[in-house]
Amino acid sequence: DKRGIVNVEMIWADVEKEVSIDAYSLDAVVLSNVLFQFDKIDKAIINIARLIKPEGQLLVVDWSDSHGGLGPHSSHVIQEEQAITLVQKHGFRILKRLPAGDYHYAFLAISS
């Protein structure tokens, strides 16, 4: 709002449930530090895949470990390879891995 950008809209929704956004209407989705919080991670990724336009982008940033209690409990951490396999399973292609510091991983995927 402060910068006068009008083509970005923030929507609060539970992506593990049905999201009231038209299919294939999003250019991009950012999942940042949330994978470890999902109870139904497959359902969340299925819903995201439904919302993103073909060739739309998905940025995933999450904890690489629990780092001695700094991140989520180690039993909840979704490892990078597991996250990559998960998004690929639901129709995304990995474009590139990105630097994300000492405690996180990040990658950019594209919808098919």
C-alpha positions in Angstrom: 0.0 0.0 0.0 2.7 2.5 1.0 4.5 2.0 -2.4 1.4 2.1 -4.5 1.7 -1.5 -5.7 -1.8 -2.6 -6.7 -1.2 -6.1 -8.3 -0.3 -7.9 -5.1 -2.9 -9.1 -2.7 -2.3 -10.8 0.7 -4.8 -13.6 1.4 -4.9 -15.4 4.7 -6.0 -19.0 4.2 -5.5 -22.5 5.4 -3.9 -24.2 2.4 -4.5 -27.7 4.0 -8.2 -27.0 3.4 -10.1 -25.7 0.3 -8.9 -22.2 -0.5 -11.4 -19.9 -2.2 -9.1 -18.8 -5.0 -9.8 -19.6 -8.6 -7.7 -22.5 -10.0 -4.6 -21.4 -11.9 -4.9 -17.8 -10.8 -1.6 -17.3 -8.9 1.7 -16.4 -10.6 3.7 -17.4 -7.6 3.5 -18.8 -4.1 6.0 -18.5 -1.2 6.2 -21.2 1.4 8.5 -19.9 4.1 9.1 -21.8 7.3 5.8 -23.6 7.2 6.4 -27.1 5.8 7.1 -28.5 9.3 3.8 -27.1 10.5 1.5 -29.0 8.1 -0.5 -31.9 9.3 -1.6 -32.7 5.8 1.4 -31.7 3.7 0.3 -33.6 0.6 -3.1 -31.9 0.7 -1.4 -28.5 1.0 0.9 -29.1 -2.0 -2.0 -30.4 -4.0 -4.0 -27.2 -3.3 -1.0 -25.0 -4.1 -0.5 -26.9 -7.4 -4.2 -26.2 -8.3 -3.8 -22.5 -7.6 -0.6 -21.8 -9.5 -0.8 -21.0 -13.2 1.2 -23.3 -15.6 4.8 -22.0 -15.5 4.0 -20.3 -12.2 6.7 -20.3 -9.5 6.9 -21.9 -6.0 9.5 -20.7 -3.6 10.2 -23.0 -0.7 12.3 -21.9 2.3 12.4 -24.0 5.4 14.5 -25.2 8.3 17.3 -27.6 7.4 17.4 -29.0 10.9 16.3 -28.2 14.5 19.8 -26.7 15.2 19.8 -27.4 18.9 16.3 -26.1 19.5 16.6 -23.0 17.3 14.2 -24.4 14.7 11.3 -26.8 15.0 11.7 -30.1 16.8 13.9 -32.5 14.8 10.9 -34.9 14.4 9.0 -32.2 12.5 11.8 -31.0 10.1 11.1 -31.7 6.5 14.5 -32.3 4.9 15.3 -30.5 1.6 15.4 -33.7 -0.4 12.0 -34.8 1.0 10.5 -31.3 0.2 11.9 -31.5 -3.4 10.5 -35.0 -3.9 7.1 -33.8 -2.5 6.8 -30.9 -4.9 8.0 -32.9 -7.8 5.4 -35.6 -7.0 2.7 -32.9 -7.4 3.8 -31.6 -10.8 6.5 -29.1 -10.1 10.0 -29.0 -11.7 12.9 -27.7 -9.7 14.5 -24.7 -11.3 17.3 -24.1 -8.8 18.4 -24.3 -5.3 19.1 -21.0 -3.6 21.4 -20.0 -0.7 19.4 -19.6 2.5 21.9 -19.2 5.3 23.2 -21.7 7.9 19.8 -22.8 9.2 17.6 -23.0 6.1 17.4 -24.4 2.6 15.6 -22.8 -0.3 14.6 -23.8 -3.8 12.6 -22.4 -6.7 10.2 -24.7 -8.6 8.0 -24.2 -11.6 4.5 -25.5 -12.2 4.0 -27.8 -15.2 
